[in-house]
Amino acid sequence: MKKTALFGISLIAVATLAQSISVFAADTAPAPETTTGKVTLMDDPNSTHPGGDGDGDGGDTGQKGPFTLDHTVDYDFGTQMVTGKEMTLNATQTKPYTQVTDLRENNSGWVLSTKITDFKTEDGTKTLKGAQMTMPAGTAEAVDASNTSAAPTTSEVKLNASDATLFTAAKDAGIGSWMDKMYDTPTTLYIPAGATPGAYSATITWTLTDAPSGF
């Protein structure tokens, strides 16, 4: 009887010791460790950003650096017969677009505005009075489809002698290269009745600026 009792006690002791070892091992699992992945991104002041739509109208500006106006458009409204009545002409450019690149670190946003002079003959003796050129609100499209930035905003613009906003990006938007593709609606030139025959031209100015304070 004594031997049996001692053997039973020994088994209990072994079981208790094994359980203690198991609990101790679980309680002392090693803590997680951390490491670091690093990358530094820099802009190239000598880089250019060619227009992103190879079959679009217009031409690249060749501007260099992290904040550039890359692509603009000349417009031609063709040769029309004067009828004595008002007319609205469509530009012969069917795929006009502008393009802006913003690679600046502050991501402050930007504004692309445009204005126009009067349509005049080359010698300046005649003015196409009341002429109104209108650029439609286009579609904002990133040059690189993988761009994760919020898109800029496009607007219809009736050009005059004062800057009007055509393409704009709020803070933290419009990062990378973005096109304003004015493909779906034509750019037009309205000419009121009473126009005199002649070859007229005007100068369009495109201005890219940092977003104003409080934009």
Secondary structure, DSSP 8 states (H G I E B T S, - for coil): -HHHHHHHHHHHHHHHHHHHHHHHHHHT----------------TT-B---S-TTSBSEE---BSSEEEEEE-----------SS-EEEE-S-SSBEEEEEE--TT---EEEEEEE---EETTS--B-TT-EEEE---EEEESSTT--SB--EE--EE--SS-EEEEEE-TTBS-EEEEEE--SS--EEEE-TT---S-EE--EEEEEEE--TT-
